[in-house]
Amino acid sequence: MKNITFTKGSGGLARSLPGEDHYSGLLYYALYGTTPLSGWSFGTTKLITSLESLESNNVLETTSGFEILHYHVKEFFRINPKGILYVTHRYWLRITLRPILRT
């Protein structure tokens, strides 16, 4: 495996970093009980190259349970229109808290 170097830029300067390997990833947890997207099962990863490619996977601003994912992808491509984004979505585990009764 090759080394990964993180270069922190001076935000807001509207300049691109040199190079061609600007990949990003996003792991999104949907709430327990959210209906899976058609054609995109939970736990699989999709390559997203634009907001339109996300929307072609049935993730719209109004898709129940995926509004926040749509927002983050929209902002990613607003800041970096030529970016490459890998998105994986999973279920958020349901945790039930029960009081401990002492006898």
Sine and cosine of phi, psi and omega as CSV:
sin_phi,cos_phi,sin_psi,cos_psi,sin_omega,cos_omega
0.00,0.00,0.69,-0.72,0.03,-1.00
-0.97,0.26,0.38,-0.93,0.07,-1.00
-0.95,0.30,0.50,-0.87,0.07,-1.00
-0.93,-0.37,0.76,-0.64,0.03,-1.00
-0.91,-0.42,0.80,-0.60,0.06,-1.00
-0.99,-0.15,0.83,-0.56,0.01,-1.00
-0.91,-0.41,0.90,-0.43,0.01,-1.00
-1.00,0.10,0.86,-0.51,-0.04,-1.00
-1.00,-0.03,0.12,-0.99,0.09,-1.00
-1.00,0.01,0.99,-0.11,-0.11,-0.99
-0.81,0.58,0.56,-0.83,0.10,-1.00
0.99,0.10,0.11,0.99,-0.02,-1.00
-1.00,0.02,-0.06,1.00,0.03,-1.00
0.84,0.54,0.58,0.82,0.07,-1.00
-0.87,-0.49,0.58,-0.81,0.05,-1.00
-1.00,0.01,0.52,-0.86,0.13,-0.99
-0.95,0.31,0.55,-0.84,0.07,-1.00
-0.93,0.37,0.44,-0.90,0.03,-1.00
0.92,-0.38,0.03,-1.00,-0.07,-1.00
-0.76,-0.65,0.18,0.98,-0.09,-1.00
-0.90,-0.44,0.85,0.53,-0.03,-1.00
-0.99,-0.13,0.99,0.15,-0.03,-1.00
-0.97,-0.24,0.57,-0.82,0.05,-1.00
-0.71,-0.71,0.36,-0.93,0.04,-1.00
-0.74,-0.67,0.46,-0.89,0.01,-1.00
-0.65,-0.76,0.83,-0.56,0.08,-1.00
-0.96,-0.26,0.88,-0.47,-0.08,-1.00
-0.91,-0.42,0.79,-0.61,0.04,-1.00
-0.98,-0.20,0.88,-0.47,0.08,-1.00
-0.99,0.10,0.50,-0.86,0.02,-1.00
-0.90,0.44,0.55,-0.84,0.04,-1.00
-0.84,0.55,0.74,-0.67,0.00,-1.00
0.99,-0.12,-0.10,0.99,0.04,-1.00
-0.93,0.38,0.69,-0.72,0.02,-1.00
-0.94,0.33,0.79,-0.62,0.03,-1.00
-0.88,0.47,0.48,-0.88,0.03,-1.00
-0.96,0.29,0.59,-0.81,0.03,-1.00
-0.92,0.38,0.77,-0.64,0.01,-1.00
0.99,0.15,0.04,1.00,-0.03,-1.00
-0.59,-0.81,1.00,-0.01,-0.07,-1.00
-0.98,0.22,0.43,-0.90,0.01,-1.00
-0.87,0.50,0.67,-0.75,0.03,-1.00
1.00,-0.06,-0.12,0.99,0.04,-1.00
-0.99,-0.11,0.40,-0.92,-0.04,-1.00
-0.93,-0.36,0.68,-0.73,0.04,-1.00
-0.86,-0.51,0.59,-0.81,0.13,-0.99
-1.00,0.08,0.85,-0.53,-0.01,-1.00
-0.91,-0.42,0.86,-0.52,-0.05,-1.00
-0.95,-0.31,-0.11,0.99,0.03,-1.00
-0.23,-0.97,0.22,-0.98,0.09,-1.00
-0.88,0.48,-0.58,0.82,0.01,-1.00
-0.90,0.44,-0.59,0.81,0.02,-1.00
-0.94,0.34,-0.51,0.86,0.11,-0.99
-0.92,0.39,-0.71,0.70,-0.02,-1.00
-0.92,0.40,-0.45,0.89,0.07,-1.00
-0.95,0.32,-0.24,0.97,0.11,-0.99
-1.00,-0.10,0.38,0.93,0.07,-1.00
0.92,0.40,0.43,0.90,0.11,-0.99
-0.96,-0.26,0.99,-0.16,0.00,-1.00
-0.95,-0.32,0.15,-0.99,0.03,-1.00
-0.86,0.51,-0.42,0.91,-0.08,-1.00
-0.96,-0.28,0.12,0.99,-0.01,-1.00
-0.95,0.31,0.90,-0.44,-0.07,-1.00
-0.84,0.54,0.82,-0.58,0.02,-1.00
1.00,-0.01,-0.15,0.99,-0.05,-1.00
-0.81,-0.58,0.27,0.96,0.00,-1.00
-0.88,0.47,-0.65,0.76,-0.03,-1.00
-0.94,0.33,-0.62,0.78,0.07,-1.00
-0.87,0.49,-0.72,0.70,0.02,-1.00
-0.85,0.53,-0.71,0.71,-0.02,-1.00
-0.87,0.50,-0.74,0.68,-0.05,-1.00
-0.91,0.41,-0.63,0.78,0.04,-1.00
-0.93,0.37,-0.64,0.77,0.04,-1.00
-0.87,0.50,-0.70,0.72,0.02,-1.00
-0.93,0.38,-0.62,0.79,0.04,-1.00
-0.84,0.54,-0.75,0.66,-0.05,-1.00
-0.98,0.20,-0.33,0.94,0.13,-0.99
-0.93,0.37,-0.67,0.74,-0.01,-1.00
-0.98,0.21,-0.61,0.79,-0.10,-0.99
-0.73,-0.69,0.98,0.21,-0.10,-1.00
-0.87,0.49,-0.41,0.91,-0.01,-1.00
-0.99,-0.13,0.19,0.98,-0.05,-1.00
-0.94,0.35,0.28,-0.96,0.08,-1.00
-0.84,-0.54,0.82,-0.57,-0.11,-0.99
-0.80,-0.61,0.80,-0.60,0.12,-0.99
-0.98,-0.18,0.80,-0.61,-0.05,-1.00
-0.86,-0.51,0.78,-0.63,0.12,-0.99
-0.86,-0.50,0.73,-0.69,0.08,-1.00
-0.85,-0.53,0.62,-0.79,-0.05,-1.00
-0.70,-0.71,0.23,-0.97,0.12,-0.99
-0.98,0.22,0.62,-0.78,0.19,-0.98
-0.99,0.17,0.78,-0.62,-0.06,-1.00
-0.91,0.40,0.67,-0.74,0.06,-1.00
-1.00,0.10,0.81,-0.58,0.00,-1.00
-0.89,-0.46,0.80,-0.60,0.04,-1.00
-0.96,-0.28,0.84,-0.54,0.04,-1.00
-0.99,-0.12,0.79,-0.62,0.02,-1.00
-0.84,-0.54,0.65,-0.76,0.02,-1.00
-0.93,0.38,0.56,-0.83,0.05,-1.00
-1.00,0.00,0.86,-0.51,0.00,-1.00
-0.99,-0.11,0.79,-0.61,0.03,-1.00
-0.99,-0.10,0.69,-0.73,0.01,-1.00
-0.92,-0.39,0.00,0.00,0.00,0.00
